[in-house]
Amino acid sequence: MRVRTKRREGTVVSAKMTKTVVVQVDRLVEHPLYGKRMRRRKRYMAHDETSQCHEGDRVQIIESRPLSKNKRWRVSRVIKRAAG
């Protein structure tokens, strides 16, 4: 059985570091008792080798080996560029 790598889609919220971007991934979860849908957010530090991402870009990230203390994800592709 082949293990598939995890993929997430999110928005770049910070691109101030060298070859690193912070990607915020939003998801909706349902409250276990009341059933209301709540927004949950998580921020991932992702490796951007070519420094092609800018704040506001919609990107896909994939899980990889540990690249630093906090980086365990890589930018796979830019889905949509930010306006401007």
C-alpha positions as CSV (number, residue, x, y, z in Angstrom):
1,M,0.0,0.0,0.0
2,R,1.4,3.4,-1.0
3,V,1.2,6.2,1.5
4,R,-0.1,9.5,0.0
5,T,1.5,12.8,1.1
6,K,-0.8,15.3,2.9
7,R,-1.9,18.3,0.9
8,R,-3.4,21.5,2.1
9,E,-4.7,24.6,0.4
10,G,-4.4,28.0,2.0
11,T,-3.5,31.7,1.7
12,V,0.0,33.2,2.2
13,V,-0.2,35.6,5.2
14,S,3.5,36.3,5.5
15,A,6.4,36.2,2.9
16,K,9.0,38.3,4.8
17,M,11.5,35.4,5.4
18,T,14.0,34.1,3.0
19,K,12.6,31.0,1.1
20,T,9.9,30.6,3.7
21,V,6.2,31.6,3.7
22,V,3.5,31.3,6.3
23,V,0.3,29.7,4.9
24,Q,-3.0,29.9,6.7
25,V,-5.3,27.0,6.1
26,D,-9.0,27.5,6.9
27,R,-11.5,24.7,7.5
28,L,-15.0,24.3,8.7
29,V,-15.8,21.9,11.5
30,E,-19.1,21.0,13.1
31,H,-19.6,21.4,16.8
32,P,-20.0,17.9,18.2
33,L,-23.0,18.7,20.4
34,Y,-24.7,21.7,18.9
35,G,-24.0,21.2,15.2
36,K,-23.0,24.7,14.5
37,R,-20.3,25.0,11.8
38,M,-17.2,26.8,13.1
39,R,-14.2,28.2,11.3
40,R,-10.8,26.7,12.4
41,R,-7.5,28.2,11.2
42,K,-4.0,26.8,11.3
43,R,-0.8,28.4,10.1
44,Y,2.0,26.3,8.5
45,M,5.5,27.4,7.7
46,A,6.3,26.2,4.2
47,H,9.4,26.2,2.1
48,D,9.4,28.4,-1.1
49,E,12.6,27.6,-2.9
50,T,12.2,30.2,-5.7
51,S,10.6,32.9,-3.5
52,Q,7.7,33.1,-6.0
53,C,4.9,33.5,-3.4
54,H,3.6,36.9,-2.1
55,E,1.1,37.8,0.6
56,G,-2.5,37.1,-0.5
57,D,-1.6,34.3,-3.0
58,R,-3.6,31.1,-2.8
59,V,-1.2,28.1,-2.7
60,Q,-1.1,24.4,-2.3
61,I,1.4,22.9,0.1
62,I,2.5,19.3,0.5
63,E,4.1,17.6,3.5
64,S,7.8,16.9,3.4
65,R,10.7,15.9,5.5
66,P,11.7,18.4,8.3
67,L,13.5,21.3,6.7
68,S,14.1,23.3,9.8
69,K,12.8,23.6,13.4
70,N,9.3,24.6,12.2
71,K,9.2,23.8,8.5
72,R,7.6,20.5,7.5
73,W,5.8,21.6,4.4
74,R,6.7,22.8,0.8
75,V,4.9,25.0,-1.6
76,S,3.6,22.7,-4.4
77,R,2.0,25.3,-6.7
78,V,0.5,28.7,-6.8
79,I,-3.2,28.4,-7.5
80,K,-4.1,32.0,-7.7
81,R,-2.0,35.2,-7.5
82,A,-3.0,38.1,-5.3
83,A,-4.5,41.1,-7.0
84,G,-2.0,43.9,-7.4
